[in-house]
Structure formats: C-alpha cells, structure tokens
Amino acid sequence: MSAIALAAGCSVAAIESASADVNYAYYTTTAIDGSITATVTSGSGVNVYTPSPSQIFLLDSTFAVLQLAWCIDIATPLAQSGSYGVDPGALPANPGAIGALVYNGNQLLAGIDPVNGAGSITQQQQIDSEAIQLAIWDVEYNTAGSSIVYSGVDADVLTAANTYLQNVTGGTWAANPNIEALSADGTQTLIAAAAAPEASTWVMALVGFAALGAAGYRRPSAPSASRA
C-alpha cells in the first residue's frame, strides 16, 4: 500500500455486523467534502469518478440504523433503497487490511446519530469518516494492476488517511479479515464487519469441545507390547 496520491496540480487537501439480508429504505453519509474526484487507472483504461467518501448508514423506513458499511465499489452509485445480501464472492483481495480499516473506522465513529448528525458528529469524526473510506479505496485499487489518485481532498482528511494506512501497514492496526461483502444488483458493493456468532452458538461449541475432551480422557490407553 502506498501513500494516498493526489492528482497533479491540485491542492493538498453502534451496529456493526452484517446480517443475511439488509432491506433498507434510505441511506445517509457523513462526508466532509461532499464529493471528490477519483481517477482509477487499470488495464481497461482510465476512469474518473466523483464519489462521496464516507461511512454509509443503511436505514429502515423509520430511519433506524440497520447497517454500518463502507464502499469498495467506487464505479457504481449507491441505490437510494434496496436489499443487500451477504456475498462471499465479492470480498476484496486484501480482506485483512480492509477489515482493519473497517473495524477501527467503526470505533472512531461510534455514537454518531446519522439522522441528526449535526448534533452528534464532531469535525474530527467527519474527517475520520472520509479518511477511512479513502484508505479502503486505496487498498482496493492501488494494486499491481491498477492505481487510484484523488483530487479535491481536504488537507486534514489526506493526512488522516495516510496515517491510517500506515497504521495498517505498520501493524498498529492488526489485520482483521472478519468482514462480509454485501452485494445487490444495480448498486455498489459494500463491506461491513462480519456478524459475530450468537451467544447460544458459543455455548453449544463449548459444550461440544467439553464432550470431546471428556471422551478423550475416558479413552483407555492401548496395552503395551510384551517383551521377550
């Protein structure tokens, strides 16, 4: 992962886990820049996008938060409403690094009210929201076969984004591949923290391990061979 790049001539600028299906009626974001310009160069050519970089809140019809998510599909707009399903085939190529950004980004932005954001989100959280998203795109698109360059990025956002990338590459933020991809026809693919096992699942697993241990303890040892 390289430092986030800017285009030449431009100024330097508490729900986490995914579920099987997310049927959302609205979404909202907390970007500080509104939109930026991102130029992606790959084997298929050069493409320019104007995304709104931010953590994404998927909301139900009462504006309750259903899902916290991040974009890994910069080329596709996010539909205003729809239904997402977990898609293992849509996971990013580097899930550990992106997962580290997802989990730490969610922690940095904990407690935000996306509907009444002006009263709950700080300027630093707005910066962090955009910085984490830019860092995720950087991991996803800055590979051996492609690159991404931004313009119109706030200076504080750029500084934070590069710091967070260094946290991942330097090991300050440990790799965490425990993420899930959410996909649906006609809208962008999102990444979210994977659902943790239900408490009852852990209990059953522990009971199973205990039973295996007891069975092993009761197993008689094989008789030793007699010597002549």
C-alpha positions as CSV (number, residue, x, y, z in Angstrom):
1,M,0.0,0.0,0.0
2,S,1.4,3.4,-1.0
3,A,0.5,6.8,0.4
4,I,-2.7,8.2,-0.9
5,A,-1.9,10.2,-4.1
6,L,-3.4,13.5,-5.3
7,A,-3.8,14.5,-8.9
8,A,-1.0,16.7,-10.2
9,G,-1.8,20.4,-9.9
10,C,-4.4,20.0,-7.1
11,S,-4.1,21.5,-3.7
12,V,-3.2,19.1,-0.9
13,A,-6.0,18.6,0.6
14,A,-23.3,1.1,17.1
15,I,-24.4,-1.5,14.8
16,E,-21.5,-3.1,13.0
17,S,-22.2,-6.7,11.9
18,A,-23.7,-7.7,8.7
19,S,-26.8,-9.9,8.5
20,A,-28.1,-12.4,5.9
21,D,-30.2,-9.7,4.3
22,V,-30.4,-5.9,4.7
23,N,-33.6,-4.3,3.3
24,Y,-33.0,-0.6,3.6
25,A,-35.4,2.3,2.7
26,Y,-32.8,5.1,2.9
27,Y,-29.1,5.7,3.4
28,T,-27.1,8.7,4.6
29,T,-23.4,9.6,4.9
30,T,-21.2,12.0,6.9
31,A,-18.6,13.1,4.3
32,I,-16.8,16.4,5.0
33,D,-16.0,17.1,1.3
34,G,-19.4,16.2,-0.2
35,S,-17.7,14.7,-3.2
36,I,-14.2,14.4,-4.6
37,T,-12.6,13.3,-7.9
38,A,-11.0,9.8,-8.0
39,T,-9.1,8.7,-11.1
40,V,-8.7,4.9,-11.4
41,T,-6.1,3.6,-13.9
42,S,-6.2,-0.1,-14.8
43,G,-5.7,-2.4,-17.7
44,S,-9.1,-1.4,-19.0
45,G,-8.1,2.3,-19.2
46,V,-8.6,5.5,-17.2
47,N,-11.9,6.2,-15.4
48,V,-12.8,9.3,-13.4
49,Y,-15.4,9.1,-10.6
50,T,-16.9,11.7,-8.2
51,P,-17.8,9.7,-5.2
52,S,-18.9,10.9,-1.7
53,P,-16.3,9.3,0.6
54,S,-17.8,8.4,3.9
55,Q,-19.1,5.7,6.2
56,I,-22.5,4.6,5.0
57,F,-25.6,4.2,7.2
58,L,-28.4,2.0,5.8
59,L,-31.7,3.0,7.4
60,D,-35.1,1.4,7.6
61,S,-38.4,3.3,7.0
62,T,-38.3,4.7,10.5
63,F,-34.8,6.0,10.0
64,A,-33.3,3.5,12.4
65,V,-29.8,2.3,11.5
66,L,-29.8,-1.2,10.1
67,Q,-26.2,-1.4,9.0
68,L,-22.9,0.4,9.1
69,A,-20.9,-0.2,5.9
70,W,-18.1,1.1,3.6
71,C,-17.8,1.2,-0.2
72,I,-15.4,-1.0,-2.1
73,D,-17.1,-0.4,-5.5
74,I,-16.3,3.2,-6.5
75,A,-17.6,2.8,-10.0
76,T,-21.2,2.0,-9.1
77,P,-23.6,4.5,-7.5
78,L,-25.4,3.5,-4.3
79,A,-29.1,3.0,-4.8
80,Q,-31.3,5.1,-2.6
81,S,-33.1,2.0,-1.3
82,G,-32.8,-1.8,-1.9
83,S,-32.0,-5.2,-0.5
84,Y,-28.5,-6.4,0.2
85,G,-27.3,-10.0,0.7
86,V,-24.0,-11.3,2.0
87,D,-21.9,-12.3,-0.9
88,P,-18.6,-14.2,-0.1
89,G,-17.6,-14.0,-3.8
90,A,-17.5,-10.2,-3.6
91,L,-14.9,-10.0,-0.8
92,P,-11.9,-7.8,-1.5
93,A,-8.5,-9.2,-2.5
94,N,-6.9,-7.9,0.8
95,P,-9.6,-8.6,3.4
96,G,-7.2,-8.3,6.3
97,A,-6.1,-4.8,5.6
98,I,-9.6,-3.6,4.7
99,G,-11.0,-5.3,7.7
100,A,-8.5,-3.5,10.0
101,L,-9.8,-0.2,8.5
102,V,-13.5,-1.2,8.8
103,Y,-13.2,-2.2,12.5
104,N,-11.1,0.8,13.5
105,G,-13.2,3.1,11.4
106,N,-16.4,1.9,13.2
107,Q,-14.7,2.5,16.5
108,L,-13.6,6.0,15.6
109,L,-17.2,6.9,14.5
110,A,-19.1,5.2,17.3
111,G,-22.0,7.1,18.7
112,I,-22.9,9.1,15.6
113,D,-26.6,9.8,15.0
114,P,-26.8,9.7,11.2
115,V,-30.3,11.2,11.1
116,N,-29.5,14.2,13.4
117,G,-25.8,14.2,12.6
118,A,-25.2,17.9,13.2
119,G,-25.8,17.4,16.9
120,S,-23.8,14.3,17.3
121,I,-20.8,14.2,14.9
122,T,-17.7,16.1,15.6
123,Q,-15.5,17.7,12.9
124,Q,-12.8,15.1,13.6
125,Q,-15.3,12.3,13.1
126,Q,-16.2,13.8,9.7
127,I,-12.5,13.8,8.8
128,D,-12.1,10.3,10.0
129,S,-15.2,9.1,8.1
130,E,-13.8,10.3,4.8
131,A,-10.2,9.3,5.6
132,I,-11.1,5.7,6.4
133,Q,-13.1,5.4,3.2
134,L,-10.2,6.9,1.1
135,A,-7.9,4.4,2.8
136,I,-10.2,1.5,1.9
137,W,-10.3,2.5,-1.7
138,D,-6.5,2.9,-1.7
139,V,-6.1,-0.7,-0.5
140,E,-8.6,-1.9,-3.0
141,Y,-7.4,0.0,-6.1
142,N,-3.7,0.6,-5.6
143,T,-2.5,-2.9,-6.7
144,A,-0.1,-4.3,-9.2
145,G,-2.6,-3.8,-12.0
146,S,-4.3,-0.5,-11.1
147,S,-3.9,2.7,-9.2
148,I,-6.2,5.5,-7.8
149,V,-5.4,9.2,-7.5
150,Y,-7.7,11.7,-5.7
151,S,-8.3,15.5,-6.1
152,G,-10.4,17.9,-4.1
153,V,-9.4,16.2,-0.8
154,D,-9.3,18.3,2.4
155,A,-5.8,18.5,3.8
156,D,-6.7,17.2,7.2
157,V,-8.5,14.2,5.6
158,L,-5.5,13.4,3.4
159,T,-3.2,13.5,6.5
160,A,-5.5,11.2,8.5
161,A,-6.0,8.8,5.6
162,N,-2.2,8.3,5.2
163,T,-1.9,7.9,9.0
164,Y,-4.5,5.1,9.0
165,L,-2.8,3.4,6.0
166,Q,0.5,3.5,8.0
167,N,-1.3,2.0,11.0
168,V,-2.3,-1.0,8.8
169,T,1.0,-1.5,7.1
170,G,3.0,-1.0,10.3
171,G,0.9,-3.4,12.3
172,T,-0.5,-0.8,14.7
173,W,-3.9,-1.8,13.4
174,A,-3.8,-5.6,13.2
175,A,-5.1,-7.3,10.1
176,N,-8.7,-8.4,10.6
177,P,-10.3,-10.4,7.7
178,N,-13.5,-10.9,9.7
179,I,-15.6,-8.9,7.2
180,E,-18.5,-9.6,4.9
181,A,-19.3,-8.2,1.4
182,L,-22.9,-7.0,0.8
183,S,-24.0,-7.0,-2.8
184,A,-27.1,-6.5,-4.8
185,D,-28.0,-6.0,-8.5
186,G,-27.9,-2.3,-9.6
187,T,-26.0,-0.9,-6.7
188,Q,-22.5,-0.7,-5.3
189,T,-20.9,-3.5,-3.3
190,L,-20.4,-2.6,0.4
191,I,-18.1,-4.1,3.1
192,A,-19.2,-4.5,6.8
193,A,-18.0,-6.1,9.9
194,A,-18.9,-9.8,9.9
195,A,-21.7,-10.9,12.2
196,A,-20.4,-12.4,15.5
197,P,-21.7,-15.8,16.5
198,E,-24.8,-15.8,18.7
199,A,-24.2,-16.4,22.4
200,S,-26.1,-19.7,22.1
201,T,-23.7,-20.8,19.3
202,W,-20.7,-20.2,21.5
203,V,-22.3,-22.2,24.4
204,M,-23.1,-25.1,22.1
205,A,-19.5,-25.0,20.7
206,L,-18.1,-25.0,24.3
207,V,-20.3,-27.9,25.2
208,G,-19.1,-29.8,22.2
209,F,-15.5,-29.2,23.0
210,A,-16.0,-30.3,26.6
211,A,-17.7,-33.5,25.4
212,L,-14.8,-34.2,23.1
213,G,-12.3,-33.6,25.9
214,A,-14.2,-36.0,28.3
215,A,-14.3,-38.7,25.6
216,G,-10.6,-38.4,25.1
217,Y,-10.0,-38.5,28.9
218,R,-12.0,-41.7,29.2
219,R,-10.4,-43.5,26.3
220,P,-8.2,-46.4,27.6
221,S,-4.7,-46.4,26.6
222,A,-3.5,-49.1,24.3
223,P,-1.8,-52.1,26.0
224,S,2.0,-52.0,25.7
225,A,3.6,-54.9,23.8
226,S,5.3,-57.5,26.0
227,R,9.0,-58.1,25.6
228,A,10.5,-61.5,25.3
